[in-house]
Amino acid sequence: MNTTIKPKHQRLVLLVVAVIAMIGATLLAIVALRDQASYFYLPSEIGAAETGRDIRLGGMVEHGSIVTQEDGITIHFIVGDGEARQPVSFTGIAPALFVEGSGVVAEGSMAADGTFMASNLLAKHDENYMPRELAELDTDEVRAQIEATLQ
Amino acid sequence: MIAEFGLVALWLAAALAGLQLLAGFLAARDGGSATAEGLALLVRPAAVVQALLCIASFLTLIYLFAVTDLSVKLVATSSHSDKPMIFKIAGAWGQHEGSMLLWVTVMAASGGLIALIERRLPERTMLATLAAQAFVGLGFYAFLLFSSNPFERLNPAPAEGAGLNPLLQDIGLAFHPPTLYFGYVGLSVAFSFVVGALLTRQVTPEFARVMRPWVLGAWIFLTIGITAGSYWAYYELGWGGWWFWDPVENASLMPWLAATALLHSASVLAARDALRAWTVMLGVVAFSMSMVGTFLVRSGILTSVHAFAVDPERGSFILALLTLYIGGALVLFALRANTVAEGERFSIMSREGALVINNVALSAILGIVLLGTLYPLLTEAFDVRVSVGPPYFNPVGAIFFLPMLAVLAVGPLLRWRKDSFARIKLPVAIVGAVFVAVLVLVLALADIGILPLLGLALSVAVAIASFQPMMGRSLRRLPLAVWGMVIAHFGVAVALFGMASDTAFQQERLVAANVGDVVEVGSWEARLDAVTPVSGPNWTAIEARMKLSYDGGAEREARPQARSFWSPPQETSEVALLTRWNGQLYVAIGNQAQDGRWQLRLWWKPFVTFIWYGGLLIALGGVLALIGRVATDVRRRVAAGKIAQRKAEEAS
């Protein structure tokens, strides 16, 4: 027996190897995506979120709710969507345009005590950039509702 | 008048592209007939003149920006007379319209260049290639002229321009998008060669040799673009990270992965006449990925820290072009793939075998990145909003990336066609021993995650393995292309070492400090001396003055700033970086707390700089290989010229 495979077979073998690898990669990706994708919630929906899982929370920062803690680097504030109010705790440097009454998307997870522990804040940082979820919020009547409740 | 000149030049260039497409296609189809011969004569000049017209048009736009001609809409909306000159000029391609004009110009220039100098392929294949190049070009001309006209006038002209996004007013970023575009365009040239070769059934080693410099060039630009983009995000966004798996970053990574695979398979085709259909397929995929990349960036369809413009109409236009090109190429591939004859065979234990594994792994990683990038779009259709980040990309990508590195360590040692493991036992054993030794050492000394652990051990092993192909060979006679391979592979190891080291060992301090306070991070001591307001040409800032010393050594100064720009109004964080041979200290200043303390964020990042040194080494390897290939070609041409001359002399 010759160790080199017949030409016709070799092409087939290469094709099969490539197809198996690609299918494997795709299946792996789909399984991992279902596990690892971080879901986006509004404050009124966040009750459904699993504690400790990486998620994103979006809404409006309530007027008068930002409180800096003793350590000078942790802030507590409340994000609302007109229906529910969600307390958030964030340790770090907040983006400059993170102000009361503006939109924010916070990345983090829910703690057992019902506080959202944010690891990162994405605020609208210039005229053109806005997290996609918030861009939608704006077009929604939600925003008008929020402003009505907040004033 | 100047703006109109640019527009007219662009229209003429588009018309010439139309001519090039028709003449090239007809001449390639009916090769031999008298009309076809006549048409064929038009194709190369059309490509060259088209290139000159596009360059003239682009220079016109640069001139308009340099003099801040506010009667041109584009200048008025994205420039400002107060801006430093370099940013005025860079502003010409700092927004959508200008960057698309740059794209078209580079594409036309590449087409002109191959029309001028490329004579190695059969003329029919060249005609088909240039026709394909014109076909791709026409789509972009239509896009520019109908939906993104950079020369549109504004009446009346405003008194002052609106300014350029301050995040983009950075010298690195001014040259970042063009670098990526050069890469994308290089892949479009490779794509044209693929289409030409498929249409005329000329998938030969010569085709691979002609295409290779373009793939190599594109790959070098993409490598530099990704490296620079990563560094930009690192120091400009102020979050201390160097890769966010952001859609825009993925948009540059995906063509790079495809180009890397194509580069390796084209080498197999050029050297061994194997992997023909596979190389052609990768050529289509690589260009598709650069179109997908452009689509993702330009349409703003995905949320991104880099997304600066959202425009559904343009998105649809690019999507239509993407469907047309990719769909057309795939149909052509399906029709012609069975006419691409089987190439030379090889044993799995051979250089080709290793390169097949490299190709399959790269394709798998490409698929994983593509799925992760598009997944939020898919779920959006079901009204579920998700984002996908490092917890997905890192482990899933690593499943294919780490084994691929193991093959990278062994592959270059193997011979073409057929080899035996016994022959390379010793070098493989050395690399394996190094891998295990580093693994055990790190496990004993530090408690770090599995991925950084494997990354550290593999990076050291690959660094050693990358030089093994040079063993026992005369360094002076080693071809430049081999030097290129060695340096590029070493660069991969260096970059991986930086990534693993930063992930495993970085230390972070986040504090609120009074002036005079001392903050410690790693072996650093940082003292906050003062916080003062400062100003620049179009910004004001709060600046922290700090004195820092490493391990009790000499004091160094750092001045991180929080800047506010006024046209357009925006805030940015200018971090201070202190570089040592063994890493970088990263300092950012934040807001002031109510009690007057200042927020400071400090990171000590061991060997983080190796990430970008590695990227530059990879690009350098590409440059050496490119010079080597081109020099060989030039020598061959000179020799062929001499032989032709001698024959002519003998005949006379």
Contacts between the chains, C-beta under 8 A, distances in Angstrom:
chain1	res1	chain2	res2	distance
A	3	B	347	6.1
A	3	B	418	7.8
A	4	B	345	5.7
A	4	B	346	7.5
A	4	B	347	5.5
A	4	B	418	7.0
A	5	B	345	6.8
A	7	B	342	4.8
A	7	B	345	5.3
A	8	B	342	7.1
A	10	B	342	7.6
A	10	B	345	5.0
A	10	B	346	7.8
A	11	B	277	7.9
A	11	B	342	5.5
A	14	B	278	7.3
A	14	B	356	6.5
A	17	B	356	7.5
A	17	B	360	6.4
A	18	B	278	7.9
A	18	B	360	5.5
A	18	B	363	7.2
A	21	B	360	4.6
A	21	B	361	7.6
A	21	B	363	7.3
A	21	B	364	5.3
A	22	B	360	7.9
A	22	B	363	6.5
A	22	B	364	6.3
A	22	B	367	6.0
A	24	B	364	7.3
A	25	B	364	3.8
A	25	B	365	7.7
A	25	B	367	4.9
A	25	B	368	5.6
A	25	B	400	6.7
A	26	B	367	6.1
A	26	B	371	6.8
A	28	B	368	7.3
A	28	B	396	5.9
A	28	B	399	6.7
A	29	B	367	6.9
A	29	B	368	4.9
A	29	B	371	4.4
A	29	B	372	6.7
A	29	B	396	6.1
A	30	B	371	7.4
A	32	B	392	5.3
A	32	B	395	7.3
A	32	B	396	4.7
A	33	B	371	6.9
A	33	B	372	6.7
A	33	B	375	5.2
A	33	B	388	6.5
A	33	B	392	6.1
A	36	B	388	7.0
A	36	B	389	7.9
A	36	B	391	4.4
A	36	B	392	4.0
A	37	B	375	6.4
A	37	B	376	7.7
A	37	B	379	7.5
A	37	B	386	4.1
A	37	B	387	7.1
A	37	B	388	5.1
A	37	B	392	6.8
A	38	B	386	6.2
A	38	B	387	5.2
A	38	B	388	7.3
A	38	B	389	6.5
A	38	B	391	7.8
A	39	B	384	7.1
A	39	B	385	7.1
A	39	B	386	5.2
A	40	B	385	3.7
A	40	B	386	6.5
A	40	B	387	7.0
A	54	B	389	7.8
A	54	B	391	6.5
A	56	B	387	6.1
A	68	B	593	5.2
A	68	B	594	5.8
A	71	B	512	6.3
A	72	B	511	7.5
A	72	B	512	2.4
A	72	B	593	4.1
A	72	B	595	6.9
A	72	B	597	4.7
A	72	B	599	6.6
A	73	B	510	5.3
A	73	B	511	6.5
A	73	B	512	5.2
A	73	B	590	7.9
A	73	B	593	7.8
A	73	B	599	5.5
A	91	B	510	6.6
A	92	B	510	6.1
A	92	B	590	7.9
A	92	B	601	7.2
A	93	B	238	7.6
A	93	B	510	7.6
A	93	B	573	7.8
A	93	B	588	6.5
A	93	B	590	3.2
A	93	B	591	6.8
A	93	B	599	5.3
A	93	B	601	5.6
A	94	B	590	7.3
A	94	B	591	6.5
A	95	B	571	7.6
A	96	B	562	6.8
A	96	B	564	7.6
A	96	B	571	3.3
A	96	B	573	8.0
A	96	B	591	7.5
A	97	B	571	6.3
A	120	B	239	7.7
A	122	B	305	7.8
A	125	B	570	6.9
A	125	B	571	6.9
A	126	B	165	6.5
A	126	B	167	7.4
A	126	B	568	6.8
A	126	B	569	8.0
A	126	B	570	4.4
A	127	B	568	5.8
A	127	B	569	8.0
A	127	B	570	7.8
A	128	B	165	7.1
A	128	B	308	5.3
A	128	B	309	6.3
A	128	B	310	7.6
A	129	B	305	7.7
A	129	B	307	6.5
A	129	B	308	6.7
A	131	B	303	5.6
A	132	B	302	7.4
A	132	B	303	3.8
A	132	B	385	7.9
A	133	B	303	7.5
A	133	B	385	5.7
A	135	B	310	7.6
